[in-house]
Structure formats: structure tokens, C-alpha cells
Amino acid sequence: MTSEKALTGSMRDFRVMEDTNLLDRCERFFDWQDERRRHGVWPFSRATETGPASTCGVRDDSGVLMEGVNFASQDYLGLCAHPAVRASAHAAIDEIGVHSAGSPALVGNTASSLVLERALADFLRMDEVVLYPTGWAAGFGVIKGLVRSHDYIVMDALAHACLQTGAQAATRNVVLFRHLDNEHCRERLRTIRARDPKAGIMIVTESLFSMDSDTPDIAGLQALANEFGATLMVDVAHDLGCLGADGTGHIGLQGMLGKVDLVMGSFSKTFASNGGFVASRKRAVKEYLRFYSPSCTFSNALSPVQVAIIGQALSIVRSAQGAALRDRLMDNVLSLRRQIEERGMGVYGDPSAIVSVKTGDEKLARLTAKILPTLGLVSNLVEFPAVGKGLARFRLQVMATHSAAEVALAAQHMETGMQAARATLARGEGPRFAIAS
Ligand SMILES: Cc1ncc(COP(=O)(O)O)c(C=O)c1O
């Protein structure tokens, strides 16, 4: 029987605690986490045995191994295993070495990172690109680098943690607008401008939201930025490279290539490596970020190996092969969404590599998460506070390299798992499934 404690509560409960000793506070979180772990409902911090393949072995953080179809990795075009990408990493080690050994503000760039900056700027039809060690560093850094304490940030309420954290670090003047609601954004801007005609304002959003797979009217937001003398910043982590005929994602699909003030992204979803970037239309912005964006200025540059991988991935993204991979990815996405719906389950948002399956109730979600590994499905449970209370979901991340059979198994296991969890809850018992080791 799964304990009530393991099925209730959330990480939010342990964010602010009063104990004087900072380390003692961790014990209270660990106690709750371990209760969930003991009852098999802690599906986080797992490790693939041999990398993120479409079917692979995954070990949970108690050491239990399962084998199954993998819909929990971010490798949308499957480029992690692409022979040319792997070969580029080997060649970079042989030709340049393994480490950048410096910040981009000092001598951390390499000839190859300068080539990558140009190639990416060209792809985005922007003038300049600054590379960052991770996407998180780029999201945090572009905000903290440009926004000062007397300025304002007007941000979509569901913006990613790196953007929220960057905003909190930059100014106390952070206002959220309702998700995707440009009219609400306009109201926020109007209020700020009535009070403060001179302050800088950054509008922050994403081109594809990673929990809901939905997209703002980017052209509308840029028009608002122009009208109110604000700057628009769009995070393209989840659609750049993998969505749209040419891979330029929703910015391209909305005819906004080269027209958004600032574009920030991550290489970790489609470009087979850690790393991030900020693209701008002015050399002055690039130079300012390099010296005032702390996660760029005071952090070592991408390694030559990462640069080579990203550069090779970008070449593939821009090639006919990239277009074919995007077609395969979209075929898989549409097929998975259809099969999930045919089996009576709901999915969020619009077709993208993220297929979020609705569960709702956290207890149901946690019990389903306990069962899925026994069936052979690796998927990510998302629950409060990453999404609202009662809006738990399984975020299935699709790859171009998933086979039709793997897609079918994912839909089938999702249904079986959720039905079994529902039956368990109805009986008022803990799940009877044993995890195969
Ligand atoms: C929207 C968004 N922005 C930024 C990031 C951070 O990227 P990275 O994982 O490369 O640090 C992520 C990844 O989790 C993301 O989903």
C-alpha cells in the first residue's frame, strides 16, 4: 500500500523553511523524498545506462534497472548518435583539444567557436551571437546582463526557471502576464509606462513552452515592444532546429526571422550538446553581454568538443537530411498524439517534440509513474510546482529516431499504466506491480 505521505505534498513545501541550521532543512525534504522513494513513486534523478537511445536501460536512484522505450530524453532529431556528430567530437579532440580553458571575455574562444557564432547568426538571420556554457546560463545571463534594478520585466507567467531566476536577480520590478495573453501584456506595459516613461522594459517569452507545447503570437509581442519602447526576448530552446520546414521554429513559421530584438536558446534539445546562445542584431549588444552578463563573463567558454558537436549538428539541421529528420519527427509526433487520443487520453497544446499527456491528479500521476517502468516506458512525470496543482502530466519527448513500433508501445503503455493506477486508487490500495530488476 502506497502511503498517503508518498502520494501527497510537493517540493514547494520545502522551499522556504525556518530552521536556523541551513543543512538541517535538507533533512525534512529528504525524509519526504525518501518516503516516496521507498514506495516507488520518486521517478526523478534516473540515469540511462548507455546514453539516451530510443530504447535503453534506465536505473532509478535506488539502483533498480529497467529496460524500455525512452520518451524522456531531449534529443529531438536523434543527433546524439549521428555518426558525423560523433566523428566531429573525435576530430575536435585531436585537432584542438578538450578544454576552452578560459572565459569568452578572455582567451576562452577558439577559432571554431567564432565560426559557430557566425553560422548560428546566419541561420537565425541575426547579426551577432554570444555563446554561453548552457542554455540556463544564456537565459539567466541575457536578463541579468541587460536589465538593471530600476528597469522592468514583463514576462509570460509560465516562462522557464532560468528566465524567472534571471529576472528576480535583475530587478524587483517583475510582472507576469497571463500565459500567451498579449492583451494582458499590453495592460502591464501601459501601467508601467504611465508610471515610468523612461525605464527600460524587457518582455520575456518562449517560442514553444516546454510543459504545454503552445506558442505565443511573437509578431504581436514584438509590435508591443516597439510601441512601448520595450525589448522583446524570446527563448527558442524547444523548437529551434527541430520545427518548421527549415528548422527555424516558430520564429521562422511566424515570419519573424531577424525581426525579434533578442533570441536566446539552448543546444541541449536538438543540437546534441550542452550550451546556449543569445542572438542580437547589434554588435554593441554582443559586446555588452560579453562583459556584463555574468554567466558569460565569469564562466569558461564551451569546450572545443561541444563547439564541434554543435557546429556539426547545425550543419545537419540546415541540410536536406535535417529536413528529412524533422519530417520523421513530426510523423512520430502526430502518430503519438493520435494514438494517445484514440486510447482516451488527452494531450496538451500543438504538435511539437513535446507530447504532454494529461493526468491531472497528483496521486494518479505518481501511481502511474510507479507502474510505467514495469511496463517498459521511460517518461518524465511533471508535477507541481513545475506545473499547477491538479495539472500533473507525463511529458513524452519524441525523437526522429523513434520507430513506429516504439511510438505505438509508448501510447499502449501510457494507457495500461494509467488504467492500472486508476483501478488501484479506486480500490484504495497501493499498486501491485513489482519493478523488474
Ligand atoms: C525553455 C528552456 N530554456 C532554457 C533551458 C535551459 O537549457 P539547458 O538545459 O541547455 O541549460 C531549458 C531546458 O531545460 C528550457 O526548457
The ligand as an ORCA input file, in Angstrom:
! r2SCAN-3c Opt
* xyz 0 1
  C      12.707     26.843    -22.223
  C      14.060     26.454    -21.708
  N      15.022     27.394    -21.636
  C      16.246     27.085    -21.189
  C      16.571     25.823    -20.772
  C      17.923     25.540    -20.221
  O      18.706     24.886    -21.174
  P      19.906     23.933    -20.769
  O      19.339     22.640    -20.355
  O      20.695     23.861    -22.037
  O      20.665     24.592    -19.683
  C      15.625     24.815    -20.865
  C      15.969     23.420    -20.502
  O      15.600     22.843    -19.598
  C      14.323     25.138    -21.316
  O      13.351     24.212    -21.343
*
